[in-house]
Amino acid sequence: MSTSAQKSATQANEISLVELIQSIKKYYNYLLGKWKIICIVGFGGAAIGLAASFIVKPTYTAHLSFALVEKSSSGGLSDLASSFGFAGLVGGGSNGAFSGDNLLEIIKSRHAIEQTLLTPVDYKGQRKTLMEAYMDFTEMRKALKKIKKNKDLRDLAYPVGHDRNTFNRTQDSMLYVVYDGFIKGQSLKIIRKDKKVSVVNVDFTSKDELFSKLFVETLMNQTYRFYRQTKTAQSRYNIDMMQQKADSVRALYEAALYKGAGYSQVNINPALQYAAVPRMKQESEAQLYGTVYTEILKNLETLKLDLARETPLVQVIDQPIFPLKKEKIGKIKGTFIGGVIGGVLIVVYLLGMLYVKELGLNLKSEEK
């Protein structure tokens, strides 16, 4: 590049820098001239923030942590899931639907949350479902009562013992709305910070302290019950089937013993030795039934031991204890945040208006 070209580039850069500084000064002086408006809006935002600190209700977070107990020395997420009941119906395979991170997704699934909401609990001296408790403290019921066009919404209820399969469309829809709000609003958080660590943290936040605690505890119980039943379903079926066979063989064995005892009471004449044949056959049949029954009992005990080994285990580390973690907008914090937001918004508005005004003047000058 020639010397003259370099000088031109340097001068262009200097001009651009000078123009930038001049623009900053111009906008600064403009905002300085509007200081009254900025202060008024800023103080207004501060006042709104202060008012919000009184109006906005605090939130309460219930925290529960548990460890997935390993049942084999192979380690890994598959064993952790297996110990919590997610290795499939048979065996402890690691490729089942309940392995790995799927476990965490199922805990916050729609099925688990809705079952939790429909579980009856003791809430402030009354026996009601968690869904009813949620509708009470959120004042949802009052809002629904005002809807005159939809009778189903006005009469919406989730009483204790109500069969889930008999719910109408409105009841199902409202359950989904609450579930969706929990997930999208980040009210429910299921976190395992490190995949190498088996500890899982469950946090739930709401504006009612008792509800937060009851929801986390009930969700954990419902989820564990579902995992346990799913994990041991096949083993329990095998035990029931083997128990039926044991009862059947035992009945045959006892019947054979009674029948054999009847034959033994017969006074057999030596001349009629053939009369001893039925007694001998009956004793042999009773012995066979006894042997089969013994083997069935051994297999039944083995199945029960397998069931005990397959039953998922979970060790709760931390349980939600009153008082729960409370988060509230403090007066100082609310005032400061409100003032900053108000100031930033008015500055952006003023600069935007100035830019639009200058842009309009430039367009008019170009047209001339």
C-alpha positions as CSV (number, residue, x, y, z in Angstrom):
1,M,0.0,0.0,0.0
2,S,1.3,3.5,-0.9
3,T,2.1,6.2,1.7
4,S,-0.8,8.4,0.4
5,A,-3.3,5.5,0.8
6,Q,-2.1,4.8,4.3
7,K,-2.5,8.5,5.2
8,S,-6.1,8.5,3.7
9,A,-7.0,5.4,5.8
10,T,-5.6,7.0,8.9
11,Q,-7.5,10.2,8.3
12,A,-10.7,8.2,7.7
13,N,-10.2,6.4,11.0
14,E,-9.6,9.6,12.8
15,I,-12.7,11.2,11.3
16,S,-14.8,8.2,12.3
17,L,-13.4,8.3,15.9
18,V,-14.1,12.1,16.1
19,E,-17.6,11.6,14.8
20,L,-18.2,8.8,17.4
21,I,-17.1,11.1,20.2
22,Q,-19.2,13.9,18.9
23,S,-22.2,11.7,18.7
24,I,-21.7,10.5,22.3
25,K,-21.4,14.1,23.5
26,K,-24.5,15.1,21.6
27,Y,-26.6,12.2,23.1
28,Y,-25.1,12.9,26.5
29,N,-26.0,16.5,26.4
30,Y,-29.5,15.7,25.1
31,L,-30.1,13.3,28.0
32,L,-28.7,15.8,30.4
33,G,-31.3,18.3,29.2
34,K,-34.0,15.7,29.9
35,W,-32.8,15.0,33.4
36,K,-36.1,16.0,35.0
37,I,-38.0,13.5,32.9
38,I,-35.5,10.8,33.6
39,C,-35.6,11.4,37.3
40,I,-39.4,11.5,37.4
41,V,-39.7,8.2,35.5
42,G,-36.8,6.7,37.6
43,F,-38.5,7.7,40.9
44,G,-41.8,6.4,39.5
45,G,-40.2,3.0,38.8
46,A,-38.7,3.0,42.3
47,A,-42.1,3.6,43.7
48,I,-43.6,0.8,41.7
49,G,-40.8,-1.5,42.8
50,L,-41.4,-0.6,46.5
51,A,-45.1,-1.2,46.1
52,A,-44.4,-4.6,44.5
53,S,-42.3,-5.6,47.5
54,F,-45.5,-5.3,49.6
55,I,-47.9,-6.8,47.1
56,V,-46.0,-9.7,45.6
57,K,-46.3,-12.7,47.9
58,P,-43.1,-14.6,48.9
59,T,-42.3,-18.0,47.5
60,Y,-41.3,-21.1,49.4
61,T,-39.0,-23.8,48.0
62,A,-39.2,-27.3,49.3
63,H,-36.0,-29.3,48.8
64,L,-35.6,-33.1,48.8
65,S,-32.5,-35.1,47.9
66,F,-32.1,-38.8,47.5
67,A,-29.5,-41.3,46.5
68,L,-30.0,-44.2,44.1
69,V,-28.5,-47.2,45.8
70,E,-26.2,-49.4,43.5
71,K,-26.9,-53.1,43.6
72,S,-24.0,-54.4,41.6
73,S,-20.3,-53.6,41.3
74,S,-20.5,-52.7,37.6
75,G,-21.4,-49.1,38.3
76,G,-22.7,-46.6,35.9
77,L,-26.1,-45.0,35.4
78,S,-27.7,-48.3,34.4
79,D,-27.0,-49.7,37.9
80,L,-28.2,-46.5,39.6
81,A,-31.5,-46.7,37.6
82,S,-31.7,-50.4,38.3
83,S,-31.5,-49.9,42.0
84,F,-34.3,-47.4,41.8
85,G,-36.5,-49.7,39.8
86,F,-35.8,-48.7,36.2
87,A,-34.1,-51.7,34.7
88,G,-37.2,-53.1,33.0
89,L,-39.7,-55.7,34.1
90,V,-37.2,-58.6,34.1
91,G,-33.6,-58.4,35.1
92,G,-31.4,-55.3,35.4
93,G,-30.6,-54.4,31.8
94,S,-29.3,-50.9,31.2
95,N,-31.1,-50.3,28.0
96,G,-34.6,-50.3,29.4
97,A,-37.0,-47.4,29.2
98,F,-36.3,-46.4,32.8
99,S,-32.5,-46.2,32.5
100,G,-30.2,-43.2,32.6
101,D,-31.6,-39.7,32.4
102,N,-35.0,-41.1,31.5
103,L,-35.5,-41.6,35.2
104,L,-35.3,-37.9,35.9
105,E,-37.8,-37.2,33.0
106,I,-40.3,-39.7,34.4
107,I,-40.2,-38.1,37.8
108,K,-41.5,-34.9,36.3
109,S,-43.8,-36.6,33.8
110,R,-47.4,-35.7,33.4
111,H,-48.5,-39.0,34.9
112,A,-46.4,-38.6,38.1
113,I,-47.4,-35.0,38.7
114,E,-51.1,-35.6,38.0
115,Q,-51.2,-38.6,40.3
116,T,-49.5,-36.4,43.0
117,L,-52.1,-33.7,42.6
118,L,-54.9,-36.2,43.0
119,T,-53.4,-37.7,46.2
120,P,-55.4,-36.9,49.4
121,V,-53.4,-35.1,52.1
122,D,-54.1,-33.4,55.4
123,Y,-54.0,-29.7,54.4
124,K,-54.6,-27.1,57.1
125,G,-56.9,-29.4,59.1
126,Q,-58.8,-30.8,56.2
127,R,-58.5,-34.0,54.2
128,K,-58.4,-33.0,50.5
129,T,-56.5,-33.6,47.3
130,L,-53.4,-31.5,46.5
131,M,-55.3,-30.2,43.5
132,E,-58.0,-28.9,45.7
133,A,-55.4,-27.3,48.0
134,Y,-53.7,-25.7,45.0
135,M,-57.0,-24.2,43.8
136,D,-57.6,-22.8,47.3
137,F,-54.4,-20.9,47.9
138,T,-54.0,-19.7,44.4
139,E,-57.7,-18.4,44.5
140,M,-58.3,-20.2,41.3
141,R,-61.7,-21.4,42.6
142,K,-62.9,-17.8,43.2
143,A,-61.9,-16.9,39.7
144,L,-63.7,-19.9,38.2
145,K,-66.9,-19.1,40.2
146,K,-67.2,-15.8,38.2
147,I,-67.4,-17.6,34.9
148,K,-71.1,-17.8,34.1
149,K,-71.0,-19.3,30.7
150,N,-69.2,-22.6,31.6
151,K,-70.9,-24.6,34.4
152,D,-68.2,-27.2,34.4
153,L,-65.6,-24.6,35.3
154,R,-67.8,-23.1,38.0
155,D,-68.4,-26.5,39.6
156,L,-64.8,-27.8,39.0
157,A,-63.7,-30.0,41.9
158,Y,-61.3,-32.9,42.6
159,P,-62.8,-34.7,45.6
160,V,-61.0,-37.4,47.5
161,G,-61.7,-40.9,46.1
162,H,-62.9,-39.6,42.7
163,D,-62.0,-42.1,40.0
164,R,-59.6,-40.6,37.5
165,N,-61.2,-42.5,34.6
166,T,-64.5,-40.7,35.2
167,F,-63.1,-37.2,34.9
168,N,-64.7,-34.9,32.3
169,R,-62.9,-32.9,29.7
170,T,-62.8,-29.8,31.9
171,Q,-61.2,-31.7,34.8
172,D,-58.6,-33.2,32.5
173,S,-57.8,-29.9,30.9
174,M,-57.3,-28.1,34.2
175,L,-55.0,-30.8,35.5
176,Y,-52.9,-30.4,32.3
177,V,-52.8,-26.6,32.7
178,V,-51.5,-26.9,36.2
179,Y,-48.9,-29.6,35.2
180,D,-47.8,-27.4,32.2
181,G,-47.5,-24.4,34.5
182,F,-45.2,-26.3,36.9
183,I,-42.9,-27.5,34.1
184,K,-42.7,-24.3,32.0
185,G,-42.7,-22.0,35.0
186,Q,-39.7,-24.0,36.4
187,S,-41.7,-24.5,39.7
188,L,-40.4,-28.1,39.7
189,K,-36.7,-28.8,39.2
190,I,-35.1,-32.3,39.1
191,I,-31.4,-32.0,39.0
192,R,-28.4,-34.4,39.1
193,K,-25.4,-32.1,39.1
194,D,-23.0,-34.8,38.1
195,K,-23.8,-38.0,36.2
196,K,-21.1,-39.7,38.2
197,V,-22.9,-38.9,41.4
198,S,-26.1,-40.8,42.3
199,V,-27.6,-38.0,44.3
200,V,-30.7,-36.3,42.8
201,N,-32.2,-33.0,44.0
202,V,-35.9,-32.3,43.8
203,D,-37.0,-28.7,44.3
204,F,-40.5,-27.3,44.2
205,T,-41.5,-23.7,44.6
206,S,-44.9,-22.2,45.3
207,K,-46.5,-19.3,47.2
208,D,-47.8,-21.7,49.9
209,E,-45.3,-23.2,52.3
210,L,-47.3,-26.2,53.3
211,F,-48.3,-27.0,49.8
212,S,-44.6,-27.0,48.6
213,K,-43.6,-29.4,51.3
214,L,-46.6,-31.8,50.8
215,F,-46.1,-31.7,47.0
216,V,-42.5,-32.7,47.1
217,E,-43.0,-35.5,49.6
218,T,-46.1,-36.9,47.8
219,L,-44.4,-36.7,44.4
220,M,-41.5,-38.7,45.8
221,N,-43.8,-41.3,47.3
222,Q,-45.9,-41.7,44.2
223,T,-42.9,-42.0,41.9
224,Y,-41.2,-44.5,44.1
225,R,-44.3,-46.6,44.3
226,F,-44.7,-46.6,40.5
227,Y,-41.0,-47.5,40.0
228,R,-41.2,-50.3,42.5
229,Q,-44.4,-51.8,41.1
230,T,-43.0,-51.6,37.6
231,K,-39.7,-53.1,38.5
232,T,-41.1,-56.1,40.4
233,A,-44.2,-56.7,38.3
234,Q,-42.8,-59.8,36.6
235,S,-41.4,-61.3,39.8
236,R,-44.7,-60.8,41.7
237,Y,-46.5,-62.4,38.8
238,N,-44.2,-65.4,38.9
239,I,-44.6,-65.7,42.7
240,D,-48.4,-65.6,42.4
241,M,-48.3,-68.3,39.7
242,M,-46.0,-70.5,41.8
243,Q,-48.1,-70.1,44.9
244,Q,-51.1,-71.3,43.0
245,K,-49.3,-74.4,41.9
246,A,-48.0,-75.0,45.4
247,D,-51.5,-74.8,46.8
248,S,-52.8,-77.1,44.1
249,V,-50.1,-79.8,44.7
250,R,-50.6,-79.5,48.5
251,A,-54.3,-80.2,48.1
252,L,-53.5,-83.3,46.0
253,Y,-50.8,-84.4,48.5
254,E,-53.2,-84.1,51.5
255,A,-56.0,-85.9,49.6
256,A,-53.6,-88.8,48.8
257,L,-52.5,-89.1,52.4
258,Y,-56.1,-89.3,53.6
259,K,-56.9,-91.9,51.0
260,G,-53.8,-93.9,51.8
261,A,-54.8,-93.9,55.5
262,G,-58.2,-95.4,54.5
263,Y,-56.5,-98.2,52.6
264,S,-54.2,-99.0,55.6
265,Q,-57.2,-99.7,57.8
266,V,-58.4,-102.6,55.6
267,N,-57.8,-106.0,57.1
268,I,-56.0,-107.7,54.2
269,N,-56.4,-111.5,54.0
270,P,-53.1,-113.2,53.0
271,A,-55.1,-115.1,50.4
272,L,-56.1,-111.9,48.8
273,Q,-52.7,-110.1,48.5
274,Y,-53.9,-108.3,45.4
275,A,-55.9,-106.1,47.8
276,A,-52.6,-104.4,48.9
277,V,-52.0,-103.0,45.4
278,P,-54.3,-100.0,45.7
279,R,-52.6,-99.1,49.1
280,M,-49.1,-99.3,47.6
281,K,-50.1,-97.2,44.6
282,Q,-51.7,-94.6,46.9
283,E,-48.5,-94.4,49.1
284,S,-46.4,-94.0,45.9
285,E,-48.7,-91.2,44.7
286,A,-48.5,-89.5,48.0
287,Q,-44.7,-89.7,48.1
288,L,-44.6,-88.2,44.5
289,Y,-46.9,-85.3,45.5
290,G,-44.8,-84.7,48.6
291,T,-41.6,-84.5,46.5
292,V,-43.1,-82.2,44.0
293,Y,-44.5,-80.0,46.7
294,T,-41.1,-79.7,48.4
295,E,-39.5,-78.6,45.1
296,I,-42.2,-76.1,44.5
297,L,-41.7,-74.6,47.9
298,K,-37.9,-74.3,47.2
299,N,-38.6,-72.5,43.9
300,L,-41.2,-70.3,45.7
301,E,-38.6,-69.2,48.3
302,T,-36.1,-68.5,45.5
303,L,-38.5,-66.3,43.7
304,K,-39.3,-64.4,46.9
305,L,-35.5,-63.8,47.4
306,D,-35.3,-62.6,43.8
307,L,-38.2,-60.2,44.5
308,A,-36.5,-58.8,47.5
309,R,-33.3,-58.2,45.5
310,E,-35.2,-56.6,42.7
311,T,-37.2,-54.3,44.9
312,P,-35.8,-50.8,44.3
313,L,-34.1,-49.0,47.2
314,V,-33.8,-45.3,47.6
315,Q,-32.1,-43.4,50.5
316,V,-33.6,-40.0,51.2
317,I,-30.8,-37.7,52.3
318,D,-32.6,-34.3,52.8
319,Q,-36.3,-33.9,53.5
320,P,-38.2,-30.6,53.4
321,I,-38.4,-29.2,57.0
322,F,-40.2,-26.1,58.2
323,P,-39.3,-23.3,57.8
324,L,-38.8,-23.7,54.0
325,K,-36.5,-21.5,52.0
326,K,-38.3,-18.2,51.6
327,E,-37.7,-15.7,48.7
328,K,-39.3,-12.3,48.8
329,I,-38.6,-8.9,47.1
330,G,-37.2,-6.7,49.8
331,K,-38.1,-3.1,50.1
332,I,-34.5,-1.9,49.2
333,K,-34.2,-4.4,46.5
334,G,-37.6,-3.7,45.0
335,T,-36.9,0.1,45.1
336,F,-33.5,-0.2,43.5
337,I,-34.6,-2.6,40.7
338,G,-37.7,-0.5,39.9
339,G,-35.7,2.7,39.7
340,V,-33.1,1.1,37.4
341,I,-35.7,-0.4,35.1
342,G,-37.6,2.9,35.0
343,G,-34.4,4.9,34.2
344,V,-33.2,2.5,31.5
345,L,-36.6,2.4,29.8
346,I,-36.9,6.2,29.7
347,V,-33.4,6.6,28.4
348,V,-34.0,4.1,25.6
349,Y,-37.3,5.8,24.8
350,L,-35.7,9.3,24.6
351,L,-32.7,8.1,22.5
352,G,-35.1,6.2,20.2
353,M,-37.3,9.3,19.7
354,L,-34.2,11.4,19.0
355,Y,-32.9,8.9,16.4
356,V,-36.3,8.8,14.7
357,K,-36.4,12.6,14.6
358,E,-32.9,12.9,13.1
359,L,-33.7,10.1,10.6
360,G,-36.8,12.0,9.4
361,L,-34.8,15.2,9.0
362,N,-32.1,13.5,7.0
363,L,-34.7,12.0,4.6
364,K,-36.3,15.4,4.1
365,S,-33.0,17.0,3.3
366,E,-32.1,14.3,0.8
367,E,-35.5,14.8,-0.9
368,K,-34.8,18.5,-1.4
